[in-house]
């Protein structure tokens, strides 16, 4: 997903969401973004795992970039912690390679390289789920089709995403604000984070109702970052207050909506609810932009 340097998208809605099911997923294991002073990768993972356990979620997929074990060796125990909690791991490519910006053959090699990290940790578990880095599925029809054919040949399913409020944007400013000991700025980040999650859920709920007259099971993209760890108990409570029940990735993506997105053996189609609206010629509801100066906070 493209970084929004100074803006967070909110939607203007008159009614609250009432999502029925949400599958939680985490990208960029074992380490994501800047590490705040006094924090460790292990502590971040422990906080996230504890919050998931407290909310009694089903097993939650974490999508791995093996290169982090080289760049940040101290993060290696995170993968063992994740597995010890009973949570599965999936493939996020070795180096978090953006398919839109690289040759398809290079992306294939990067994806396969990551398997040496995943297979021993997962043993007989189902690790053949691929989460496209940046949700980039190919910048041309030919590249997209070739990538899907590759994934089908290697028996992968695609981990589609239908909820995302760009949570990764909060982690860097949070680290700066911790260093600056700026409690007011951190409080601003907290309020905006929960507001973004709530309005994104409401927006996707509205699209799902317009398209299908029901809530599809949503798949939420989060990252294994320090601010995510800080906010996860409140985030999960927020979703539960909106009527959400947490389900596994596999259960969510058994819904007919995900058939094209998940099965790379099928022809490519719209990747999420927004693209489905566009493909059907249905106007997308407007989103109102609320400015949050991520790059300027705590400078």
N, C-alpha and C positions, 0 to 999 in steps of 0.2 A: 504494500500500500504506500501511496505517496505521502511523504512527510508534509504536514501542514505547519508551516513555520510560525504562523501567528494567529491561527484561527481554529476553532473547534466547531464542528457542525452540530447544530441543535435543530430540532423540528418543532414547529408550533402545532400543538394538538389540544383539543378540548376535552378529550376523554383519556383515562389511563389505560395502559396496556393490561392484558389479562393472559399472558403467555401460559400455555399449558405445560410445555416441556422444553428444557434447555440442556444441551450437552456442553459441558465445559471442556475446553482444550487449551493447552499451553504450548507456545512456540519458544524456540531458542534455548532449549536445555543444552548444556547444564548452566549457561550463564548468559545474561542479557543486559545490555546497556551498562551504564556507569555504576560502579560500586560506591555507595556513600561511605563517608568516614565512619569508622566504627562498626561497619557491617561486614558480613562474610557471605559468600555464595551458599555455604552450607546453612547458615542461619536463615537466609531468604527461602531456601527450599523447605526447611523445617517449618517455617511459619505458614507457607502455602499448604503444605501437607496437613498441618494441624487444623487449618481452617476448613479444608475439604473434609477431613475426618469429622470435625464438629458438626458440619452440615449434613453428614451422612450421605455424601455423594457416591454414586457408582464409581468404578475405576475410571480415572481421568487420563486421557492420552497426553503425553508430553512428547513434542516433536524435536528431534535431536540434530544439532550440527556438530559433527565429530571434530571439526577444527578447533572448537572451544577447548577441547582437552589438550591441545597443543598450545594455544594462545594463553590459556588460563588453567594451568595444571591443577591448581588448588580447587578448581570446581569439580574435579573428577568424582568425588564421593557423592555428588548430587544425584548422579544416575543410579547409583546403588540405593540411595535413600528413596528415590522414586519407586524403584522396583520393590524394595522391602515394604513399602506402603501398599503394595498390591496394584500399583498403577502401571499401565503399559507404556511402551515407547514406540514412536513411529519415525519415519524418515522425513527430514527437512532439508535434505542434501548435506553433503560434507561441509561446504563453505558458505551456505546460505546464498547460493548462486541464483541470480535473477535470470530466468530463462529468456525474458524479453531482450536482455542485453548481451547474451552469449550465444555462441553456436549451439545448436541442439545436441550435437555429438559431445561437446564439452560438458553440457548439463547432464547428459546421460552418464558420462564417466564420473561426474561429481556425485550423482545419486548412488551409483553402484559402490563408490568408495566408502560411503557412509555405512554400508551393510556390515562391514567388518566390525564396526562399533556396536551396531544394534543386535546382530544375531546372537552373540554370546550372552548378552544381558537378558534377552527375551527367551532364550532356550526354545521351548515349544509354543511360546506365546505368539499372538498375531501381531507381528510388527510390520506387515506389508500394507501400511497406510502411508500415503505420501501427502504432505502439506506443501504446496508450492510456496517457496520463499517469495515474499511480497505479493502473494496471491497472483503471481504472474504466470499465465498458462501458455504464453507464446504470443509474439507480436505480429505474426502472420498466420493465416489459416494453415499453411503448409507446416510451419513449426509446431503449431498446436496439435495438428493431427499426428505428426511424427512422435511428439512427446507422449500422446495418449497411446499410440501403438506400442511404444517402448514400455510404458507402464503396464499395459495389458499383457504383453509378452512376459513380463517379470511378475505377474500375478499381484499387482498392486491395486488397491482402491484409492481413490482420491478423497481426502478429508476436506469436504467443502465447508464454506463459512457463510452463515446467514446473519450473524450478529457480530459487530465490531465497532467499537467507539474509539479506535486508535489509542488504546491504553498505553502503548509504548511511548507516546508523547510526554507522559508525565515523569518518566524515570530520570531523565537528565536534569530537568529543573529541580526535581526533588533532591537530588544529590547536591546540587549547588546550594539549595536553601538549608539543607542540613549543615553544610559547611559554614554557611553564614549565620546559622542559628536564628533564622527568620521565621518565627512561629506564625506570624500573620500570613506570610506567603504560603506556608505549608497548609494552613487552614483554607486559603483560597484554592489551592490545588485539590484538596480533599472535596470541597463543595463542588468544584467543577467536574471532578472525576465521577462522582455519583450522579450529578445532573446529566452528564453525557451518557452514562449507562442507561439511565431511566428514559431519556428521550429517544435514544437509539432503539430500545426495546419497543417503545410506543410506536415509532415509525415503522419498524418491520412488522409489528402486529397489524398496523393499518394496511400495509401492502399485502400481507397474507390474506386478510379479510377481503380485500378488493379482488384479489386473484382467485381465491378458493373458497371464500366464505367460512374459513376456519383458520385456526392457528396451525401452521406446520410446526413440527419440532425444530427448534432453532439450535444452531451450533455456534457457540461463542468462542471467538479468538481472543485469548489473553497471552501475556508474555511473562516469563519467569524473572520479573524485575523487582527491585526493592520497593517501589511504591505500590506495585500490585500486591506484594506481600503485606504491606501495611494496611491496604484497603480491602483485602479480600473478605474478611469477616463481615464488614459492612456491605460490601457488594452482594454477597450471597444472601444476606438478610434482606436487602432491597429487592432482589429478584423474588424471594419467597413472599415478601409482602405484596407483590404484584400477582401472586397466584401461581408462580412457577414451581414445577417439580423437576428435579435434576435427573437426567437419564444418561446412559452411555452414548458414546459416539456411534457405535454400531446400531444401537436401537433407534437413535434419531434418524440416521441416514438409511434406514429401511423404509422410511416414508416414500411414497411414490414421487414426491417432488424431487428427491435426490437421485433418482435412477440415472439420469444422464450425467449429473455432476460426479457421481461416485464411481460409476463403471466406465473405465477408459476404453473398453471394447465397444462402446456405443459412440455414435457420432457426437461431436461436441455440440453443446447447446448453451443457453444462458447459465452463468455461473452462480447467480444469486437472485433474490427477489427483484432487485432493481432492474437487472438486465432482462428478467422475464417480463416485467412491465413494459420495457422498451420494445422487446421483441414482439409483444402483442399489440403494440401501438397504443398503449394506455398511458396517458400523461402521468408523470411522477408528481406527487405532491411536493410543494415547495418546502425547502429547508431554510430556516433562518440562521444566519451566521452570528454567533456571539464571539467576540474577540477575547482571547486569552493569550497574553503575550508570553508564550512558553520560552522563547529565546531570550527575552529580556529579564525574566524573573531572577532575582538574586544575583545579578551581575555586579 
